[in-house]
Every structure is written in C-alpha cells, then in structure tokens.
Amino acid sequence: MADDTGRPDGAGNPVSRLLSVRARHPLWWLVSAVFVSAAAVAAVNRRHDIASALRLMGAVRPGWLGLAALLEALSLVCMAAIQGRLLRMGGARLRVRLVGVMVVAANAVAGAFPGGAAFAAAWLFGQLRRRQVSAVLAGSVLAVSGLMSGLALFLMLVVGVLASTGAGPAAGLRSAVLWLAAALVLVTAGTVALSRIPPVRRRAWRAWRRIGVRTPRMWNIEDGLSHLVRHVRANQPGVRPWLRPFALAVSNWLLDAACLVACAWGLGITLPWPGTLIAYTLTQMTGALRLTPGSLGVVETSLTALLVFYGLHTDQAIALTLLYRIASYWVLQPVGWASWLGLTIVSRRQTHTLRKGPET
C-alpha cells in the first residue's frame, strides 16, 4: 500500500510512531530519575540559599512580573508564527489562532515527559494530519522550524561569545564556537554557490536521493523538504521567503531571554552582561535535551551555576532562576494542557460526526 509520499513500503507516515517510541524508551526515564535525584540532593545542600532566595522572591515588583509574563506570551506567539508561516509557504491554510493553540498545547506536552520534545512533535504531527496537512509537509515544517530555532539559538551564543571578554565558561568554548560558526558560513556559502552550477546540482541531487532510498527515515525527510522547497521556489524564489520565519525564530529566543531580564529587574538584580546571554543560551541548549520532564533540575541547576560563575550571589541566582521558570514553564503548563484538552475534545467530536454521517 502506497502512502502519500509515493513510497510503496508505507514509510512516509511513521513520524509520530518513530518519535513516540524513542521517547518511551526506558533509558529516558532512568536518566530522568538520576537527574531529578541529583537536583534534589543539590537543593537540600543549598537549603539556606534557597530560603534566602524565597525571601527575595517575596519582594518582587508585580509590574516587572507582569512584563515577564507578557514577554513570554509574545515568545510563544513567535513560535506559533514560525509554524504558521512555514505551513503557508507549503500551501496549507490554517488559521493563525488554531496554530497558536496547537503550539501552546504541544509546548505543554513537551514539558510533561522525559524526551517530551519527541512526544510533542508526534502529537503536533498528528494534529496537522487531522487538518488535511500532508504528511510530507507536516514533517518538513516540524524539521525546518526546529532547524531554524537551533540556528537562532546558536547565533545568540556566537553574539554572546563575541561580546564577552573571555572570562567565564565561554573562555574555553570561544575558539570552538567561532570555528563552528565560520564553518557553517563557509558550508552554506559553498552550497549556495555550487547549487548554481547545473552539473553539480544534478549529481548532488542523485546522491541525495540514493541516500533516501537506502534509509526510510531519510526518504521521509527528503520528500518533505523537497516538497516545501519546490512550493516556495515556485511562488517566491530566492532566499527572502526564508528570512521571515528565521527572524521569528530569533525573536522567539530574544523575547524569552527578555523574560529572564524582566524577572531580574523585578528582583532588583543587576545582570552581568554579556555573561547572562551566554548563560542563557548554554542553559537552553542543555535544556533542549529534555533529559527530565520540562528539563526540571537541569535548567535550574545549569542556569543558577552559570549565573553564579558570572558574578551573581547564589541566593540571587536561585531566586532569578526560580522566578524565570515560573514565568516560562509553570504558568504555561495549565494553559497548554487546557488547550490540549480543548483540541482533543474537538477532534473526537469531528471524528464522531464523520463516522455517524454515512449512517444517516
């Protein structure tokens, strides 16, 4: 039976299955338990600093806390706008509000399990398929949005490293980060230049397709990306169409970082720059591994340690980290799960209506 990629072995529609199986692997839960236990031990050892941090949080200025919540909401708007923009570029027409609700719900799913990003991607893939978005487009949108988000975060790290004086944990990473950035620029420029030579382009395309034939997962990625790129080039050729979603990806991270800054100002803390930007990006990269539900313990420990390394007092770093996590994680969980519940109820009603239709 052929799927909607045209591949006869049915490999074009396994995205949610592959992701969810990987996320359910027992190793995820074992690693999660180890990290949570380690974070709990660290919290006990630092109980006096935590008590002092809680006193600092009790004196937070509500206006700044409200601004932090607004900035985090705008960050989610940008995240949803990336998905919506890429879907429109691929020819799908979904309401912006609907995409926003799905992204908020997927964000809650990602924060509920170890390896939650895989669960969230699988769930979001299913939601897009229910709304008549083709499997190749849904998969390619998820892949491209994830790639853009990763590149945007890396760009922020490069900026932080370039602006730093070489002190702190970035000192050892400075050369590696700059060399990696230079390599990415050269590879991208070389690829664009060579793609303009027809013989080189044809040979590269044949090699790319041979890899896909041998690997079902790579075939899915190839078909999805090829579909998206062809559709965009047919309507808006050039690089410009891709700049807007990438700008949204950068804005997503900048607004989230601004939420951290607003929390600091609400606590009356003066942040060490550009060390804070480096601490933020390194923490987000670590948290992206999703070793624990919502990266609990991982984000708190790494962000606190890095902020202390860059000059904050321990109680200040703990208070700032906890307040930021409340605004960027805990407040969003009930909102996201309410969105998830609403979408689930609507989907079941639509399924019931479709099944009941032929009988009537």
C-alpha positions as CSV (number, residue, x, y, z in Angstrom):
1,M,0.0,0.0,0.0
2,A,1.5,3.3,-1.0
3,D,1.5,6.3,1.3
4,D,1.2,10.0,0.5
5,T,5.0,10.2,-0.3
6,G,4.6,7.7,-3.0
7,R,6.9,5.2,-1.3
8,P,5.5,1.7,-1.5
9,D,6.6,0.4,1.8
10,G,4.5,2.8,3.9
11,A,7.4,4.6,5.4
12,G,6.1,8.0,4.7
13,N,3.7,8.2,7.7
14,P,5.7,6.9,10.6
15,V,6.9,10.2,12.0
16,S,4.7,10.2,15.1
17,R,5.4,6.5,15.7
18,L,9.2,6.8,15.5
19,L,9.2,9.8,17.8
20,S,6.9,8.5,20.4
21,V,8.7,5.1,20.5
22,R,12.0,6.8,21.0
23,A,10.6,9.0,23.8
24,R,9.1,5.9,25.6
25,H,12.5,4.2,25.8
26,P,13.2,3.2,29.4
27,L,16.6,4.9,29.3
28,W,14.8,8.2,29.1
29,W,13.1,7.5,32.5
30,L,16.3,6.2,34.1
31,V,18.3,9.2,33.1
32,S,15.4,11.5,34.2
33,A,15.3,9.9,37.6
34,V,19.1,10.3,38.1
35,F,19.0,14.0,37.2
36,V,16.0,14.7,39.3
37,S,17.6,12.9,42.3
38,A,20.8,14.9,41.8
39,A,18.9,18.1,41.7
40,A,17.0,17.2,44.9
41,V,20.3,16.5,46.7
42,A,21.7,19.8,45.5
43,A,18.6,21.6,46.7
44,V,18.9,20.1,50.2
45,N,22.6,21.1,50.4
46,R,21.7,24.6,49.3
47,R,18.6,24.9,51.5
48,H,19.8,28.1,53.3
49,D,20.4,29.8,49.9
50,I,17.0,28.7,48.7
51,A,15.4,30.1,51.8
52,S,17.1,33.4,51.2
53,A,16.1,33.3,47.5
54,L,12.4,32.8,48.5
55,R,12.6,35.9,50.7
56,L,13.9,37.8,47.6
57,M,11.1,36.4,45.5
58,G,8.6,37.6,48.1
59,A,9.7,41.2,47.5
60,V,9.4,41.0,43.7
61,R,7.8,44.0,42.0
62,P,4.4,43.0,40.4
63,G,4.8,45.3,37.4
64,W,8.0,43.6,36.2
65,L,6.5,40.2,36.8
66,G,3.6,41.2,34.6
67,L,6.0,42.3,31.9
68,A,7.9,39.0,32.1
69,A,4.6,37.1,31.6
70,L,3.8,39.3,28.6
71,L,7.2,38.8,27.0
72,E,6.8,35.0,27.4
73,A,3.4,35.1,25.8
74,L,4.9,37.1,22.9
75,S,7.7,34.5,22.6
76,L,5.0,31.8,22.2
77,V,3.3,33.9,19.6
78,C,6.5,34.0,17.6
79,M,6.9,30.2,18.0
80,A,3.4,29.7,16.6
81,A,4.1,32.2,13.8
82,I,7.1,30.2,12.6
83,Q,4.9,27.1,12.2
84,G,2.1,29.1,10.6
85,R,4.4,30.9,8.2
86,L,6.1,27.6,7.0
87,L,2.7,26.0,6.6
88,R,1.5,28.8,4.4
89,M,4.8,28.7,2.4
90,G,4.0,25.0,1.8
91,G,0.5,25.7,0.6
92,A,-1.5,24.8,3.8
93,R,-4.1,27.3,5.0
94,L,-4.7,27.0,8.8
95,R,-6.0,29.8,10.9
96,V,-3.3,31.6,12.9
97,R,-5.3,31.2,16.1
98,L,-5.6,27.4,15.6
99,V,-1.8,27.0,15.0
100,G,-1.2,29.1,18.1
101,V,-3.4,26.9,20.3
102,M,-1.7,23.7,18.9
103,V,1.8,25.1,19.6
104,V,0.8,26.1,23.2
105,A,-0.6,22.6,23.7
106,A,2.5,21.0,22.2
107,N,4.7,23.1,24.5
108,A,2.8,21.7,27.5
109,V,3.2,18.1,26.2
110,A,7.0,18.7,25.7
111,G,7.2,19.8,29.3
112,A,5.4,16.8,30.8
113,F,7.7,13.8,29.9
114,P,11.3,12.9,29.6
115,G,12.2,13.3,26.0
116,G,9.0,15.4,25.8
117,A,10.0,17.2,22.6
118,A,9.5,13.9,20.8
119,F,6.1,13.4,22.2
120,A,5.2,17.0,21.4
121,A,6.4,16.7,17.8
122,A,4.5,13.4,17.3
123,W,1.3,15.0,18.8
124,L,1.6,18.1,16.7
125,F,2.3,16.0,13.6
126,G,-1.0,14.1,14.2
127,Q,-2.9,17.4,14.7
128,L,-1.7,18.7,11.4
129,R,-2.6,15.5,9.6
130,R,-6.2,15.7,11.0
131,R,-6.5,19.1,9.5
132,Q,-5.6,17.8,6.0
133,V,-2.0,18.8,6.0
134,S,0.0,16.2,4.1
135,A,2.5,14.0,5.9
136,V,5.4,15.3,3.9
137,L,4.5,19.0,4.6
138,A,3.8,18.4,8.3
139,G,7.1,16.6,8.8
140,S,9.1,19.1,6.8
141,V,7.5,22.1,8.7
142,L,8.5,20.5,12.0
143,A,12.0,19.8,10.8
144,V,12.6,23.2,9.3
145,S,11.2,25.1,12.3
146,G,13.4,23.0,14.6
147,L,16.4,23.7,12.5
148,M,15.7,27.4,12.4
149,S,15.2,27.5,16.2
150,G,18.5,25.8,16.7
151,L,20.4,28.1,14.4
152,A,18.8,31.1,16.0
153,L,19.9,30.0,19.5
154,F,23.4,29.3,18.2
155,L,23.6,32.7,16.6
156,M,22.8,34.2,20.1
157,L,25.6,32.2,21.6
158,V,28.0,33.5,19.0
159,V,27.0,37.1,19.7
160,G,27.4,36.5,23.4
161,V,30.9,34.9,22.9
162,L,32.0,37.7,20.6
163,A,30.8,40.4,23.1
164,S,32.5,38.7,26.1
165,T,35.9,39.5,27.4
166,G,36.9,35.8,27.5
167,A,36.1,35.3,31.2
168,G,33.7,32.6,32.5
169,P,32.9,29.2,31.0
170,A,32.7,30.6,27.5
171,A,36.5,31.2,27.6
172,G,37.2,27.6,26.7
173,L,34.4,27.5,24.2
174,R,35.3,30.7,22.4
175,S,37.6,29.2,19.8
176,A,35.3,26.2,19.2
177,V,32.2,28.3,18.8
178,L,33.8,30.8,16.4
179,W,35.4,28.0,14.3
180,L,32.0,26.2,14.1
181,A,30.3,29.5,13.1
182,A,32.9,30.1,10.4
183,A,32.4,26.5,9.1
184,L,28.7,26.9,8.9
185,V,29.0,30.2,7.0
186,L,31.5,28.6,4.6
187,V,29.5,25.5,4.0
188,T,26.3,27.5,3.4
189,A,28.0,29.9,1.0
190,G,29.7,27.0,-0.8
191,T,26.4,25.1,-1.1
192,V,24.6,28.1,-2.5
193,A,27.4,28.8,-5.0
194,L,27.7,25.2,-6.2
195,S,23.9,24.8,-6.5
196,R,24.0,27.4,-9.3
197,I,26.2,25.0,-11.4
198,P,23.7,22.6,-13.2
199,P,26.1,19.6,-13.4
200,V,27.0,19.8,-9.7
201,R,23.4,20.3,-8.8
202,R,22.3,17.2,-10.7
203,R,25.0,15.0,-9.2
204,A,24.2,16.2,-5.7
205,W,20.6,15.5,-6.2
206,R,21.2,12.0,-7.4
207,A,23.5,11.3,-4.4
208,W,20.8,12.8,-2.1
209,R,18.1,10.5,-3.5
210,R,20.3,7.4,-3.3
211,I,20.7,8.0,0.4
212,G,17.0,8.3,0.8
213,V,16.3,5.0,-1.0
214,R,18.5,3.2,1.5
215,T,17.1,4.8,4.6
216,P,13.3,5.2,5.0
217,R,13.6,8.0,7.6
218,M,15.9,9.9,5.3
219,W,13.5,9.4,2.4
220,N,10.7,11.0,4.5
221,I,12.9,14.0,5.3
222,E,14.0,14.3,1.7
223,D,10.4,14.2,0.4
224,G,9.2,16.7,2.9
225,L,12.0,19.2,2.4
226,S,11.8,18.8,-1.3
227,H,8.1,19.4,-1.4
228,L,8.4,22.5,0.8
229,V,11.4,24.0,-1.2
230,R,9.7,23.4,-4.6
231,H,6.5,25.0,-3.5
232,V,8.3,28.0,-2.1
233,R,10.5,28.4,-5.1
234,A,7.5,28.2,-7.4
235,N,5.8,31.1,-5.6
236,Q,8.6,33.2,-4.1
237,P,12.1,32.3,-5.5
238,G,15.2,33.3,-3.6
239,V,16.3,33.5,0.0
240,R,13.9,36.2,1.1
241,P,10.9,34.0,1.9
242,W,13.0,32.1,4.5
243,L,14.2,35.2,6.3
244,R,10.9,36.0,7.9
245,P,10.5,32.6,9.7
246,F,14.1,32.7,10.8
247,A,13.6,36.3,12.1
248,L,10.6,34.9,14.1
249,A,12.9,32.1,15.5
250,V,15.4,34.7,16.6
251,S,12.6,36.8,18.1
252,N,11.2,33.8,20.0
253,W,14.5,33.3,21.8
254,L,15.1,37.1,22.3
255,L,11.7,37.5,23.9
256,D,12.3,34.5,26.2
257,A,15.7,36.0,27.2
258,A,13.9,39.3,27.8
259,C,11.6,37.5,30.2
260,L,14.6,36.5,32.2
261,V,15.8,40.1,32.2
262,A,12.4,41.4,33.4
263,C,12.5,38.8,36.2
264,A,15.9,40.1,37.2
265,W,14.8,43.7,37.2
266,G,11.7,42.7,39.2
267,L,14.0,41.3,41.9
268,G,16.3,44.4,41.8
269,I,19.2,42.3,40.4
270,T,21.8,43.9,38.1
271,L,22.7,41.3,35.5
272,P,26.3,40.7,34.4
273,W,26.5,41.3,30.6
274,P,27.3,39.6,28.2
275,G,27.7,36.7,30.6
276,T,23.9,36.5,31.1
277,L,23.4,35.9,27.4
278,I,26.0,33.1,27.3
279,A,24.5,31.6,30.5
280,Y,21.0,31.7,28.9
281,T,22.0,30.2,25.6
282,L,24.1,27.4,27.1
283,T,21.2,26.6,29.5
284,Q,18.7,26.4,26.7
285,M,21.0,24.1,24.7
286,T,21.3,21.8,27.7
287,G,17.5,22.0,28.4
288,A,16.8,21.1,24.8
289,L,17.9,17.6,25.5
290,R,14.8,17.1,27.7
291,L,16.5,14.7,30.0
292,T,13.8,15.3,32.6
293,P,10.2,16.4,32.3
294,G,10.4,20.1,31.3
295,S,14.1,19.8,31.9
296,L,13.3,20.1,35.6
297,G,16.5,20.2,37.6
298,V,18.6,20.5,34.5
299,V,17.7,24.1,33.7
300,E,17.6,25.2,37.3
301,T,21.0,23.8,38.1
302,S,22.8,24.9,35.0
303,L,21.3,28.4,34.9
304,T,22.0,29.0,38.6
305,A,25.6,27.7,38.3
306,L,26.4,29.8,35.3
307,L,24.9,33.0,36.7
308,V,26.9,32.5,39.9
309,F,30.0,31.9,37.8
310,Y,29.4,35.3,36.1
311,G,29.1,37.2,39.3
312,L,25.7,36.9,40.9
313,H,25.3,35.8,44.5
314,T,24.0,32.3,45.0
315,D,20.7,33.4,46.5
316,Q,20.2,36.0,43.7
317,A,20.9,33.4,41.0
318,I,18.5,30.9,42.6
319,A,15.7,33.5,43.0
320,L,16.1,34.7,39.4
321,T,16.1,31.1,38.1
322,L,13.0,30.1,40.0
323,L,11.1,33.2,39.0
324,Y,12.0,32.8,35.4
325,R,11.0,29.2,35.5
326,I,7.6,30.1,37.0
327,A,7.0,32.6,34.1
328,S,8.4,30.5,31.3
329,Y,7.3,27.0,32.4
330,W,5.0,26.5,35.3
331,V,2.4,29.2,34.3
332,L,2.3,27.8,30.7
333,Q,1.6,24.2,31.8
334,P,-2.0,24.6,32.8
335,V,-2.7,26.9,29.8
336,G,-1.1,24.4,27.5
337,W,-3.0,21.4,28.9
338,A,-6.3,23.3,28.7
339,S,-5.5,23.9,25.0
340,W,-4.7,20.2,24.6
341,L,-7.9,19.2,26.2
342,G,-9.9,21.5,24.0
343,L,-8.3,20.3,20.8
344,T,-8.8,16.7,21.9
345,I,-12.5,17.2,22.5
346,V,-12.9,19.0,19.2
347,S,-11.0,16.2,17.3
348,R,-13.2,13.5,18.9
349,R,-16.4,15.3,18.1
350,Q,-15.3,15.7,14.5
351,T,-14.3,12.0,14.3
352,H,-17.7,11.0,15.7
353,T,-19.5,13.2,13.2
354,L,-17.6,11.7,10.3
355,R,-18.4,8.2,11.4
356,K,-22.0,9.0,12.0
357,G,-22.5,10.8,8.7
358,P,-22.7,7.8,6.3
359,E,-25.2,6.1,8.7
360,T,-27.6,9.0,8.5
